[in-house]
Amino acid sequence: MKTDLELNETYWRQRYAQGRTGWDTGAITPPLRDYFDQLGEPDSRRILIPGAGRAYEAEYLHHRGWPEVYVADVAPEALHDLQQRVPGFPAGHLLLADFFELPAEPSFDLIVEQTFFCALDPALRPTYARKCAELLRPGGTLMGLLFDTDFGPGAEPPFGGTRDEYRAYFEPCFTFVHFETAHNSIPPRQGRELFICLRRK
């Protein structure tokens, strides 16, 4: 599975300009909210949300007092929207950057996956798994949601897949803590999301 599209900054800026942001739920989704709620009191853990879009997850964590939340996206429109909604979010934590070019140091304790993986050219999936491991400290966590469904042969994101496929990408670098169908997805995604919590080896 691959795409012939250039899924670059220009492509994603056009999607925002055209209002083609079907991944945008307008709020944090229950599986991620519930995971964050059980993390305990805010501390100095460094958290990265790559391909963050409008970053409702970062907004939620910020309002709960987590000081070291970073978001990365190639579309300035997405980061600007977060800045407008949450003026107190640290400007230095808004990374207008390609995830695959982020420096490995300083490392992160937690990477949050929310509709970024499915937006990538599927050929990059093994590289994504390795990059997550590179950015995390040993024992760090990659958690979030993957689409456990087939969207058909469309040329544009989102791109689906299967848990067996995903397992092959992550097994070399991660220990599997949770890897199962999300029980509290929003209704349009019910039964089609895989909740993952993986620990870097």
C-alpha positions as CSV (number, residue, x, y, z in Angstrom):
1,M,0.0,0.0,0.0
2,K,1.4,3.4,-0.9
3,T,0.3,6.8,-2.2
4,D,1.6,8.8,-5.1
5,L,0.7,12.1,-3.4
6,E,3.2,14.4,-1.8
7,L,1.9,14.5,1.7
8,N,3.9,17.6,2.6
9,E,3.3,21.0,4.1
10,T,1.7,22.3,0.9
11,Y,-0.8,19.4,0.9
12,W,-1.8,19.8,4.5
13,R,-2.1,23.6,4.3
14,Q,-4.5,23.1,1.3
15,R,-6.6,20.6,3.4
16,Y,-6.9,23.3,6.1
17,A,-7.7,26.0,3.6
18,Q,-10.4,23.8,1.9
19,G,-11.9,22.8,5.3
20,R,-11.1,19.1,4.5
21,T,-10.3,18.2,8.1
22,G,-12.5,15.2,8.7
23,W,-10.1,13.9,11.4
24,D,-10.8,16.9,13.5
25,T,-13.3,15.9,16.2
26,G,-13.4,19.4,17.8
27,A,-12.4,18.0,21.2
28,I,-10.2,15.4,22.9
29,T,-11.6,11.9,22.4
30,P,-12.5,9.7,25.4
31,P,-9.8,7.1,25.1
32,L,-7.0,9.8,25.3
33,R,-8.8,11.8,27.9
34,D,-9.3,8.8,30.1
35,Y,-5.6,7.8,29.7
36,F,-4.4,11.3,30.7
37,D,-6.7,11.3,33.7
38,Q,-5.0,8.3,35.2
39,L,-1.5,9.7,34.8
40,G,-1.7,11.3,38.3
41,E,-0.5,14.7,39.3
42,P,1.3,16.8,36.6
43,D,5.0,16.5,36.7
44,S,8.0,17.3,34.5
45,R,7.5,14.4,32.1
46,R,8.1,15.6,28.5
47,I,5.1,14.8,26.2
48,L,5.1,15.0,22.4
49,I,2.1,15.1,20.2
50,P,3.3,14.7,16.6
51,G,1.1,15.6,13.6
52,A,-1.0,17.3,16.3
53,G,-3.4,19.2,14.1
54,R,-5.5,21.5,16.3
55,A,-4.1,19.6,19.3
56,Y,-7.1,19.3,21.6
57,E,-5.0,16.8,23.5
58,A,-2.3,19.4,24.2
59,E,-5.0,21.9,25.3
60,Y,-6.4,19.3,27.7
61,L,-3.0,18.5,29.2
62,H,-2.1,22.2,29.5
63,H,-5.3,23.1,31.3
64,R,-4.6,20.2,33.7
65,G,-1.3,21.7,34.6
66,W,1.2,19.6,32.6
67,P,4.1,22.0,31.9
68,E,6.2,20.0,29.3
69,V,3.8,19.4,26.5
70,Y,5.1,19.8,22.9
71,V,3.2,19.7,19.7
72,A,4.6,19.3,16.2
73,D,3.0,19.9,12.8
74,V,4.0,21.0,9.4
75,A,0.9,23.2,8.9
76,P,1.2,26.6,10.7
77,E,-2.6,26.9,10.5
78,A,-2.9,24.1,13.0
79,L,-0.5,25.5,15.5
80,H,-2.0,29.0,15.1
81,D,-5.4,27.6,16.0
82,L,-4.0,26.1,19.2
83,Q,-2.3,29.4,20.1
84,Q,-5.5,31.3,19.5
85,R,-7.6,28.9,21.7
86,V,-5.0,28.6,24.4
87,P,-3.0,31.9,24.6
88,G,-1.1,30.6,27.7
89,F,0.4,27.6,25.8
90,P,4.2,28.1,25.6
91,A,5.1,29.4,22.2
92,G,8.4,27.5,22.4
93,H,6.5,24.2,22.6
94,L,4.8,24.8,19.3
95,L,7.1,23.0,16.8
96,L,6.5,23.9,13.2
97,A,8.5,20.9,12.1
98,D,8.6,17.6,10.2
99,F,8.3,14.8,12.8
100,F,11.0,12.8,11.1
101,E,13.5,15.6,11.4
102,L,13.0,16.3,15.2
103,P,16.2,15.9,17.2
104,A,16.5,12.9,19.4
105,E,17.7,15.0,22.4
106,P,16.3,15.9,24.8
107,S,14.2,12.8,24.8
108,F,10.5,12.5,25.6
109,D,8.8,10.4,28.2
110,L,5.5,10.0,26.3
111,I,4.4,10.3,22.7
112,V,0.7,10.6,21.9
113,E,-0.6,9.2,18.7
114,Q,-3.9,10.6,17.4
115,T,-4.6,10.4,13.6
116,F,-1.0,11.1,12.6
117,F,0.0,7.6,11.7
118,C,-3.0,7.2,9.4
119,A,-2.1,10.5,7.6
120,L,1.4,9.3,6.7
121,D,2.3,7.6,3.4
122,P,2.0,4.0,4.5
123,A,5.5,3.3,3.2
124,L,6.7,5.4,6.1
125,R,5.1,3.3,8.8
126,P,8.3,1.3,9.7
127,T,10.2,4.6,9.9
128,Y,7.6,6.1,12.1
129,A,7.9,3.3,14.6
130,R,11.7,3.6,14.7
131,K,11.5,7.4,15.0
132,C,9.2,7.2,18.0
133,A,11.7,4.9,19.6
134,E,14.5,7.3,18.8
135,L,12.6,10.2,20.4
136,L,11.6,8.3,23.6
137,R,13.9,7.7,26.5
138,P,14.4,4.0,27.4
139,G,11.2,2.8,29.1
140,G,9.2,5.7,27.6
141,T,5.7,5.3,26.3
142,L,4.0,5.5,22.9
143,M,0.3,5.6,23.4
144,G,-2.8,6.5,21.4
145,L,-5.1,5.2,18.7
146,L,-4.7,3.5,15.4
147,F,-7.4,2.8,12.9
148,D,-8.1,-1.0,12.9
149,T,-10.1,-0.8,9.7
150,D,-9.8,-0.8,5.9
151,F,-10.8,2.5,4.3
152,G,-10.4,1.0,0.8
153,P,-8.0,1.9,-2.0
154,G,-8.3,5.7,-1.7
155,A,-5.4,7.8,-2.7
156,E,-5.7,10.3,0.2
157,P,-5.5,9.9,4.0
158,P,-6.7,8.4,6.2
159,F,-5.1,5.1,5.5
160,G,-6.2,2.1,7.5
161,G,-4.6,-1.2,8.3
162,T,-4.7,-4.2,10.6
163,R,-3.3,-5.0,14.0
164,D,-1.1,-7.7,12.6
165,E,0.5,-5.2,10.2
166,Y,1.0,-2.7,13.0
167,R,2.4,-5.3,15.4
168,A,5.2,-6.0,12.9
169,Y,6.2,-2.4,12.8
170,F,6.4,-1.8,16.5
171,E,7.7,-5.2,17.8
172,P,11.4,-4.5,17.1
173,C,11.5,-1.5,19.4
174,F,8.6,-1.8,21.8
175,T,7.1,-4.0,24.5
176,F,3.3,-4.2,24.2
177,V,1.4,-3.1,27.3
178,H,-2.0,-2.6,25.7
179,F,-2.9,-3.4,22.1
180,E,-6.7,-3.9,21.8
181,T,-9.9,-2.4,20.5
182,A,-10.7,0.8,22.2
183,H,-13.9,0.4,24.3
184,N,-14.8,4.1,24.5
185,S,-14.3,5.5,21.0
186,I,-16.5,8.2,19.7
187,P,-19.6,6.7,17.9
188,P,-18.3,7.1,14.3
189,R,-15.1,5.2,15.2
190,Q,-16.7,2.6,17.5
191,G,-15.1,-0.8,16.9
192,R,-12.6,0.6,14.4
193,E,-9.9,2.0,16.7
194,L,-7.1,0.1,18.3
195,F,-5.9,1.6,21.7
196,I,-2.1,1.1,22.0
197,C,0.2,1.6,24.9
198,L,3.8,0.5,24.0
199,R,6.9,0.8,26.1
200,R,10.2,1.5,24.4
201,K,12.7,-1.4,24.9
